[in-house]
Amino acid sequence: MAVPPEGTPCWADAMFPDLAAAKSFYGELLGWTFGESSEDYGDYTQAFKDGAAVAAVVPRMPGMDGPPAWNLYFATPDASATAARIRENGGTLAMEPMAVGEFGTMVTAQDPSGVFFSAWQAGSHKGFGKTGEPGAYAWAELCTREVRKADSFFPVVFPFEVRRMESDQLDLQLWSIGGEPVAGRLKMTDNFPADAAPFINVYFAVADVEDAVATVERLGGQLLYGPADSPFGRFAPVMDQQGAVFSVIDLGKREGEMPAFS
């Protein structure tokens, strides 16, 4: 498995107050199975879909409060250099570059608009074993109200090619690597609760959005809005039963013309 190009989303994980409940929820919703928890790394537990690594869940550390959140990792060939660019461009390091055994080196930070994210320098663990298929990572959007701060930060820290949607209703940027879109930046509007903190909305692919939403609600989570059609796929933002927000998307069900970007 090749190392993803710098700036490519390569992994996602989340800390939960109740690890067993998280495994039950995502196992049923996305068809995940789980490996053995690693005691040496805080019971970090990888999730698999059809034998491929797709994400991880971990118990929340003592003293942490607030709802859990999905954390997105961007690939980097040099975690220390990425950490330096984060500092130089107004970001804050929540975790200095840290080697994780033979698996790789990670750094966790907060951008100037308040969004937490991580960078991953791969060792033996290269990242997602599959993407874009039901049960696997599909897409991510950085959601913030302070778009100027985010826009002046991320394309400097990572080698993103930036294009903006030509729309008066939606402030959306696409970040690309080598001409291929890898993530987006969305300005938060009234669709988001007034007290919602900025975050990265991680999308997981599903075979049917309505079925996925019904499962979320049956398991104690909730639908935030939608489902909605788009040229990118039919999607719905949801919240799990412990408060982590993410989206489900059917990439095969696309409606409408693809918007113009410049």
N, C-alpha and C positions, 0 to 999 in steps of 0.2 A: 504494500500500500504506500503510495507516494505522499510526501508531505504537501499539504495544500499551499498555494501561493500566499504570500504575505497579505494580510487583511481579510482573508476568506474566513467566514464563520466556520469553526472547526469542531466545536463541542458546546454542550449545554448541560448544566446541572442545577440542582436546587437543594437547599437545606429545609428540612421539615421538622416541626415539633414531634410529629408522630410518623416515624419511618414506615412502620407496618401499614398504616392507613394510606400513605402515599403509594406504596408498592401495590396495595390492593386496588386503589383508584386507577392508577395509570396502567396497571396490568390488565384490568378489564376494559378500560377505554381504548388503549392503543395496542393491546396485545403484547405488552412487554413481558419478558421473563427477566429474572434477576440473578446475577452472579453472587458469589460469596461476598459478604461484607468484609472489608479489610480493616482489621483492628489497628494495624500500624498506621492507617491513614484515617482515623476517626470514624470507622465503619462506613467508609465510602463504598457505595454499592452501584456497580454498573448495570444498566438496563440493556437488554438485547431484543432485537426483532429478527426472527428467522436466523438466529445465530450471529447477527452483526451488531456491534455496539452502537447504540443510538443516543444515549444520555446517561446520566447518573443521578442518584438521590443519596442524601446523607443526613444524619441527624443534626438538628440545629445545635450550635455550640451553646453552653450555659451562659446566661447573661444577655443573650440576644433577644430582642423583642420585635414587635411588629409582624405583619404577615410574611410568609415565605415568598420568594420571588425566583423566577428562572434567571440564571446568569449565563450570558453568552460569551464564548471565548473566540477571539480573533487570532488567526495564525500569525506567528512572528518567527523569523530566523534568529532573532537575538533579543531575548526578553529584557536584558539590561539596557540596550539601545532604545527599545520601545519605552521603557520606564523613564529614561532621560527625556525623550520627546514629550511624554505625558507631563512631566514637571515643567519643562520649558514652555509649554503652551497652555498653562493655567489649570491643568488637571491635578488631582490629589491622589497619591498612592495610599490605598487602603491596606495593601500588602506588598512589600518589597519583593523583587524577584526571588522565588523560592524553588529550589530543586525538589521534585517529588520523586524520589528514588530514581530508578532508571527510566521512568515514564516520560519525564520532560521537566520543564521549568515554567512556572506560572507567575503572573503578576496581576493583581486586582486593583482597580482604580475607579475614580469618579471623575467624569468630565465636568467642565465648568458650568454646565446646565443642571448638574445633579444626577446624571445617569451612571449607575454602576455597571462595569463590564470587566472582562478579563482578557489577557493575552496569553497564548500558549506557544512555547518553543518546544516542538516535539522531540521526544526521545523515542522510546519503544512504542509509546502511545501516539498515533498520528492524528486521532480524532474520530469523527463519525465513520462508522463502517458502511453506512448507506444513507442517502438523503433522497427526498422527493418521492418517496413511496409511502403508502399507508403505514402508519406506526413510526415514521421517521421524521426527522427535522426537515422542514420545507422552506422556511423563509424567516426573516426577522426585520422588524422596524424599530428604530430608536424613536420613542415618543417623548416629546418635550415641548414646553411652551416657549422656552428661551432658545429659539432655533438659531439665532445669530451666534450664540456661544458655541452650540454644537457644530455649526457649519464651519466655524473658524478653527475647530479643534480636530475633529476626526480625520478630515482629508490631509492633515499635516502629520498626524501620528501614524496613519496608515496610507498606503499609496492608492487612495480611491480616486477614480475618475468620476466626477460629479455631473449629473444631469438633473434638471428640474422639470417636473410635470407642468405643462402649459395649461394651467387651470386657475380660475378665479375662486373656485370653491374649496380646493384642497391644496395645501402646501406640502408637497411631497417631493423628496429628492431620491434619486437612485444612486447608489454607490456601486461602481463596477471595478473589476480587476481584469485587465486584459480584454476589455470590451464586454465582459460577461457580468450582468448584475449579480451582486452578492448580498445586498441588504438595502434598506431604505431608511430615510429620516422623515418622520411625519410630525407636523405641528399639531399639538393637542388642541381640540376644539371643545364645544359644548357636549360632544358625545362622551367625553370623559368627566367623571365626577370632579367637582371643583377642588376637592382636597386630594385628588389622585397625584401621587408623586411621579416624576418622570421615570421612565423605565424602558427596557427593551422588550418588545412584544415578540415572543418566540412562537412561530407557527409550526404545528405538527400536522402532517398530512393524514387524512382519513379517507375511507372509501365512500362515505356518505355523511354529509354534515348534519342532516336532521337526526340520523341514528346516533351520531356522536353526541349531539346536544341532549338528546333524550337520555343517554347513558350518564352524561355529566349530572343532569338533574336528578336522576334516580339514585346516584351515588352521593348526593348531598351537596353538589356544586350548583352553580347557577349560570344562566345565560346572561351576558351583559348587554348585548343588543344583536339584532339580526335574527337568523342568518341573512346574508346579503350576497347578491351576485356581483361579480366584477370580471373584467377581462383576464384577471390573473387566476381566478378560481372562485368557487362559492365558499364563503368563510363565515365564521362566527367567533367573536371574542367571548371567552368563558372564564370562570373562576372555579378552582377545585374546592373541595370541602374544607381545606385548611387556609384558603385565602390567596393562593398563588394564581395570578392572571396569566393566560396564554390564549392562543387562538387555534382553532381547528380549520383546516382548509381542504376542499376537494379540488385538486389541481386539474382534474379532467373535466370539470363542469365550468366552463368559461362562457360568460355572456357579455356582449357589447364589444365595441371597437377598442383596440388598444390605444391608450392616450398618447399624445405626442410629448416627447421630452426634448429639451434643448440645453 
